[in-house]
Amino acid sequence: MIEIIPAIDVINGKCVRLSQGDYTQKKEYGDPLDMAMKFEDHGIKRLHLVDLDGAREKRVVNFRLLEKIASRTRLVIDVGGGLRSDDDLHIVFESGAHMVTGGSVAVKDRKLFLAWLRNYGQERIILGADFRDGKIAVSGWEEETDLGLMEFLTEYVELGISKAICTDIALDGMLEGPSIKKYIEIKSELETMELIASGGIGEMEQIVMLDEAGIDGVIVGKAIYENRIPLKELENYIVKNS
């Protein structure tokens, strides 16, 4: 069964959602700890925590919040945003993260990212592949590159990466549906890689479609916060398919 992974994006200690990665299109949804505890109460096992302050400042910022969530829940937490140094990685792991997602660092400092992969292993280091129009974007999605998505993923799989979160920025927060064809294409070419789809989920049926297509995981954000997918519906799907 597909792993359902709610997202908590954090700015100034608040749970927020952006539209298409635009910091000016921000909507707040309250306390991240409260939300994480609700997720756990509904059978969720995993959490994707994004430090958007950290992504902009290029360093880890919201690690105290991570500590709170890690100490008050049993959620398996992967953390992204602002991871640019060994110190950043040490801080988030010490604060309770089980895994980290590196996107910008994988583009801008490949040597460092590969050192993390060697030192911590495939299970703890996730490749973040945020893309717009087939090209990788970094720095909180504010900077686009010339790197092609498939080229980027393929190279890192060959270097030992086994997990990747692929986010279609153009669809993120829009609730219009994910890039299912793109994810099927990626999975067919990189069968051994654990693929987590992100961006655009707006209704439960889209999660079911990704599940039926053999996608390993899906990140869900705004659809939960806007009650387009009630937590009880997610809970029922998890129980039914577990």
The 8 nearest C-alpha neighbors of each residue, nearest first, counted from 0:
[[1, 2, 210, 240, 241, 215, 213, 237],
 [0, 2, 216, 215, 210, 3, 214, 217],
 [3, 1, 216, 4, 215, 217, 0, 45],
 [2, 4, 217, 216, 1, 218, 5, 219],
 [5, 3, 218, 45, 46, 217, 219, 2],
 [6, 4, 219, 218, 46, 220, 47, 3],
 [7, 5, 47, 220, 48, 219, 46, 218],
 [6, 8, 48, 14, 49, 47, 9, 31],
 [9, 7, 49, 15, 14, 48, 50, 6],
 [8, 10, 14, 50, 13, 51, 12, 15],
 [9, 11, 12, 13, 52, 51, 15, 14],
 [12, 10, 13, 9, 52, 61, 14, 51],
 [11, 13, 10, 9, 14, 61, 64, 31],
 [14, 12, 9, 10, 11, 30, 29, 15],
 [13, 15, 9, 31, 28, 29, 8, 27],
 [16, 14, 27, 26, 8, 28, 9, 13],
 [17, 15, 26, 25, 221, 8, 27, 18],
 [16, 18, 25, 20, 24, 21, 172, 22],
 [17, 19, 172, 20, 21, 24, 171, 173],
 [20, 18, 171, 169, 168, 21, 172, 170],
 [21, 19, 18, 17, 140, 22, 168, 171],
 [20, 22, 23, 24, 19, 18, 17, 25],
 [21, 23, 24, 25, 17, 20, 18, 19],
 [22, 24, 21, 25, 17, 18, 20, 26],
 [25, 23, 22, 21, 17, 18, 26, 20],
 [26, 24, 17, 23, 22, 16, 15, 27],
 [25, 27, 15, 16, 17, 28, 24, 14],
 [28, 26, 15, 14, 29, 13, 25, 16],
 [29, 27, 14, 15, 26, 30, 224, 13],
 [28, 30, 14, 13, 27, 31, 15, 34],
 [29, 31, 33, 32, 13, 14, 34, 28],
 [32, 30, 34, 14, 33, 35, 13, 29],
 [33, 31, 35, 34, 68, 30, 36, 67],
 [34, 32, 36, 30, 31, 35, 37, 29],
 [33, 35, 31, 37, 32, 36, 38, 30],
 [36, 34, 32, 38, 37, 33, 31, 39],
 [35, 37, 39, 33, 38, 34, 40, 32],
 [38, 36, 40, 34, 35, 39, 33, 41],
 [39, 37, 35, 41, 43, 36, 40, 34],
 [38, 40, 43, 36, 41, 42, 37, 35],
 [39, 41, 37, 38, 42, 36, 43, 35],
 [42, 40, 234, 39, 38, 43, 230, 37],
 [41, 43, 39, 40, 234, 44, 38, 237],
 [42, 44, 39, 38, 41, 45, 40, 234],
 [45, 43, 74, 75, 42, 39, 46, 73],
 [44, 46, 75, 74, 4, 76, 43, 47],
 [47, 45, 76, 4, 5, 6, 75, 48],
 [46, 48, 6, 77, 76, 78, 5, 7],
 [49, 47, 78, 7, 6, 8, 46, 77],
 [50, 48, 8, 79, 80, 78, 51, 9],
 [49, 51, 80, 53, 9, 52, 61, 79],
 [50, 52, 54, 53, 9, 10, 49, 80],
 [53, 51, 55, 50, 54, 10, 56, 60],
 [52, 54, 81, 59, 60, 56, 58, 50],
 [55, 53, 81, 80, 51, 139, 57, 52],
 [56, 54, 53, 52, 57, 139, 138, 51],
 [55, 57, 53, 58, 54, 52, 81, 59],
 [58, 56, 81, 54, 53, 55, 83, 82],
 [59, 57, 81, 53, 56, 82, 83, 60],
 [58, 60, 53, 81, 87, 82, 61, 62],
 [59, 61, 53, 62, 58, 52, 50, 81],
 [62, 60, 64, 63, 50, 59, 65, 12],
 [61, 63, 65, 64, 60, 91, 66, 94],
 [64, 62, 66, 65, 61, 67, 94, 60],
 [63, 65, 67, 66, 62, 61, 68, 12],
 [64, 66, 62, 68, 63, 67, 69, 94],
 [67, 65, 94, 63, 69, 64, 68, 95],
 [68, 66, 64, 70, 65, 69, 71, 63],
 [67, 69, 65, 71, 70, 32, 66, 72],
 [70, 68, 66, 95, 67, 72, 71, 65],
 [69, 71, 67, 68, 72, 66, 95, 73],
 [72, 70, 68, 69, 67, 73, 36, 32],
 [73, 71, 74, 69, 70, 68, 36, 39],
 [74, 72, 75, 69, 71, 44, 39, 70],
 [73, 75, 44, 45, 72, 76, 46, 39],
 [74, 76, 45, 97, 46, 44, 73, 77],
 [77, 75, 46, 96, 97, 74, 45, 47],
 [76, 78, 98, 99, 47, 96, 97, 48],
 [79, 77, 99, 48, 49, 100, 47, 76],
 [78, 80, 100, 49, 99, 50, 101, 48],
 [81, 79, 54, 50, 53, 49, 82, 51],
 [80, 82, 53, 58, 54, 57, 59, 83],
 [81, 83, 87, 80, 58, 59, 84, 88],
 [82, 84, 104, 81, 58, 57, 87, 85],
 [85, 83, 87, 86, 82, 88, 111, 58],
 [84, 86, 88, 87, 89, 83, 115, 111],
 [85, 87, 89, 84, 88, 90, 83, 82],
 [88, 86, 90, 84, 85, 82, 89, 59],
 [87, 89, 85, 91, 86, 90, 92, 82],
 [88, 90, 86, 92, 87, 91, 93, 85],
 [91, 89, 87, 93, 88, 92, 94, 86],
 [92, 90, 94, 88, 93, 96, 89, 62],
 [91, 93, 96, 94, 95, 89, 90, 88],
 [94, 92, 90, 91, 95, 89, 96, 66],
 [95, 93, 66, 91, 92, 90, 96, 65],
 [94, 96, 69, 92, 93, 66, 97, 91],
 [97, 95, 92, 76, 98, 91, 77, 94],
 [96, 98, 76, 77, 75, 95, 123, 92],
 [99, 97, 123, 77, 96, 124, 78, 76],
 [100, 98, 78, 77, 124, 79, 125, 123],
 [99, 101, 125, 79, 127, 126, 78, 124],
 [102, 100, 127, 126, 104, 105, 125, 103],
 [101, 103, 127, 105, 104, 128, 126, 100],
 [102, 104, 137, 106, 105, 138, 107, 101],
 [103, 105, 107, 108, 106, 102, 83, 101],
 [106, 104, 109, 102, 103, 112, 108, 107],
 [107, 105, 103, 104, 108, 109, 102, 137],
 [106, 108, 104, 105, 103, 109, 102, 137],
 [109, 107, 104, 110, 111, 105, 106, 112],
 [108, 110, 105, 112, 111, 106, 113, 107],
 [111, 109, 113, 108, 112, 114, 105, 115],
 [110, 112, 114, 109, 113, 108, 115, 104],
 [113, 111, 109, 115, 114, 105, 110, 104],
 [112, 114, 116, 115, 110, 111, 109, 117],
 [113, 115, 111, 117, 116, 112, 118, 110],
 [116, 114, 118, 112, 113, 117, 119, 111],
 [115, 117, 113, 120, 114, 119, 118, 124],
 [118, 116, 114, 115, 120, 119, 113, 121],
 [117, 119, 115, 116, 120, 114, 113, 121],
 [120, 118, 116, 115, 117, 123, 124, 121],
 [119, 121, 116, 117, 122, 123, 118, 124],
 [122, 120, 124, 123, 161, 160, 116, 119],
 [121, 123, 120, 124, 98, 161, 125, 162],
 [122, 124, 98, 121, 120, 119, 99, 125],
 [125, 123, 99, 121, 98, 116, 122, 100],
 [126, 124, 100, 162, 163, 99, 101, 127],
 [125, 127, 163, 101, 100, 102, 162, 128],
 [126, 128, 102, 164, 101, 100, 163, 129],
 [127, 129, 165, 164, 102, 126, 130, 166],
 [130, 128, 166, 135, 136, 165, 127, 167],
 [131, 129, 135, 134, 167, 136, 133, 168],
 [130, 132, 134, 133, 168, 167, 169, 135],
 [133, 131, 134, 130, 169, 167, 135, 168],
 [132, 134, 131, 148, 130, 147, 135, 149],
 [135, 133, 147, 130, 131, 148, 146, 132],
 [134, 136, 130, 146, 129, 144, 148, 147],
 [137, 135, 143, 140, 130, 142, 129, 144],
 [136, 138, 103, 140, 142, 139, 143, 141],
 [139, 137, 140, 141, 54, 103, 142, 55],
 [138, 140, 54, 141, 137, 55, 51, 20],
 [141, 139, 137, 136, 138, 142, 20, 143],
 [140, 142, 139, 138, 137, 143, 136, 20],
 [143, 141, 137, 136, 140, 138, 144, 139],
 [144, 142, 136, 137, 135, 141, 140, 145],
 [145, 143, 146, 135, 136, 134, 142, 137],
 [144, 146, 134, 147, 135, 143, 136, 133],
 [147, 145, 144, 134, 135, 148, 151, 150],
 [146, 148, 134, 150, 149, 133, 151, 135],
 [147, 149, 151, 134, 150, 133, 135, 152],
 [150, 148, 152, 151, 147, 153, 185, 133],
 [149, 151, 147, 153, 148, 152, 154, 146],
 [152, 150, 148, 149, 154, 153, 147, 155],
 [153, 151, 149, 155, 154, 150, 156, 148],
 [154, 152, 156, 150, 155, 151, 149, 157],
 [155, 153, 157, 151, 152, 156, 150, 158],
 [154, 156, 158, 157, 152, 153, 160, 159],
 [157, 155, 160, 159, 153, 158, 154, 152],
 [156, 158, 154, 155, 159, 153, 160, 152],
 [159, 157, 155, 156, 160, 154, 113, 153],
 [158, 160, 156, 157, 161, 155, 121, 116],
 [159, 161, 156, 155, 162, 121, 158, 126],
 [160, 162, 192, 121, 193, 156, 159, 163],
 [163, 161, 193, 125, 192, 160, 194, 126],
 [164, 162, 126, 125, 194, 127, 195, 165],
 [163, 165, 195, 127, 128, 196, 194, 126],
 [164, 166, 128, 196, 129, 197, 163, 195],
 [167, 165, 197, 129, 198, 168, 130, 128],
 [166, 168, 130, 198, 169, 170, 131, 129],
 [169, 167, 171, 19, 170, 131, 166, 130],
 [168, 170, 19, 167, 171, 131, 132, 198],
 [171, 169, 199, 168, 198, 173, 167, 19],
 [172, 170, 198, 199, 19, 168, 173, 169],
 [171, 173, 18, 174, 221, 199, 19, 17],
 [172, 174, 170, 175, 171, 199, 18, 19],
 [175, 173, 201, 199, 200, 172, 176, 222],
 [176, 174, 173, 199, 201, 200, 170, 177],
 [175, 177, 199, 200, 201, 174, 205, 178],
 [178, 176, 199, 179, 200, 198, 170, 175],
 [179, 177, 181, 180, 182, 176, 167, 199],
 [178, 180, 182, 181, 177, 183, 209, 208],
 [181, 179, 183, 182, 178, 184, 177, 185],
 [182, 180, 184, 178, 179, 183, 185, 186],
 [183, 181, 185, 179, 184, 180, 186, 178],
 [182, 184, 180, 186, 181, 185, 187, 179],
 [185, 183, 181, 187, 182, 186, 180, 188],
 [184, 186, 182, 188, 183, 187, 189, 181],
 [187, 185, 189, 183, 190, 188, 184, 182],
 [186, 188, 184, 185, 190, 189, 183, 182],
 [189, 187, 185, 186, 190, 184, 153, 183],
 [190, 188, 186, 192, 191, 187, 185, 153],
 [189, 191, 186, 187, 192, 188, 193, 185],
 [192, 190, 189, 193, 161, 186, 156, 194],
 [191, 193, 161, 190, 162, 189, 194, 156],
 [194, 192, 162, 215, 161, 163, 191, 195],
 [195, 193, 215, 163, 192, 214, 162, 164],
 [194, 196, 216, 164, 217, 215, 163, 165],
 [197, 195, 217, 165, 164, 216, 218, 194],
 [198, 196, 166, 218, 165, 217, 195, 167],
 [199, 197, 171, 166, 167, 170, 177, 200],
 [198, 200, 176, 177, 170, 174, 171, 175],
 [201, 199, 176, 174, 177, 198, 202, 219],
 [200, 202, 174, 222, 176, 175, 199, 227],
 [203, 201, 204, 228, 205, 227, 200, 222],
 [202, 204, 206, 205, 228, 207, 201, 233],
 [203, 205, 207, 206, 202, 208, 201, 209],
 [206, 204, 208, 207, 203, 202, 209, 200],
 [207, 205, 209, 203, 208, 204, 210, 217],
 [206, 208, 210, 204, 205, 209, 211, 203],
 [209, 207, 205, 211, 210, 206, 212, 204],
 [210, 208, 212, 206, 211, 207, 214, 205],
 [209, 211, 207, 1, 213, 208, 212, 214],
 [210, 212, 208, 213, 209, 207, 214, 1],
 [213, 211, 209, 210, 214, 208, 183, 179],
 [214, 212, 210, 211, 215, 209, 1, 183],
 [215, 213, 209, 210, 212, 216, 194, 1],
 [216, 214, 1, 194, 195, 193, 213, 2],
 [217, 215, 195, 2, 1, 214, 3, 196],
 [216, 218, 196, 195, 3, 4, 197, 2],
 [217, 219, 4, 197, 5, 6, 196, 3],
 [220, 218, 5, 6, 4, 200, 217, 222],
 [221, 219, 6, 222, 223, 5, 224, 218],
 [220, 222, 224, 223, 172, 225, 16, 219],
 [221, 223, 227, 201, 225, 228, 220, 224],
 [224, 222, 226, 228, 221, 225, 220, 227],
 [223, 225, 221, 226, 222, 220, 28, 227],
 [224, 226, 222, 227, 223, 221, 228, 229],
 [227, 225, 223, 229, 228, 224, 222, 230],
 [226, 228, 222, 225, 202, 223, 229, 201],
 [229, 227, 226, 223, 222, 202, 203, 230],
 [230, 228, 226, 232, 231, 223, 227, 233],
 [229, 231, 233, 232, 234, 41, 228, 223],
 [230, 232, 234, 229, 233, 235, 41, 228],
 [231, 233, 235, 229, 230, 234, 236, 228],
 [234, 232, 230, 236, 231, 235, 237, 229],
 [233, 235, 231, 237, 41, 232, 236, 42],
 [234, 236, 232, 238, 233, 237, 239, 231],
 [237, 235, 239, 233, 234, 238, 240, 232],
 [236, 238, 234, 240, 235, 239, 241, 233],
 [239, 237, 235, 241, 236, 240, 234, 42],
 [240, 238, 236, 237, 241, 235, 234, 233],
 [241, 239, 237, 238, 236, 0, 235, 1],
 [240, 238, 237, 239, 0, 236, 235, 1]]
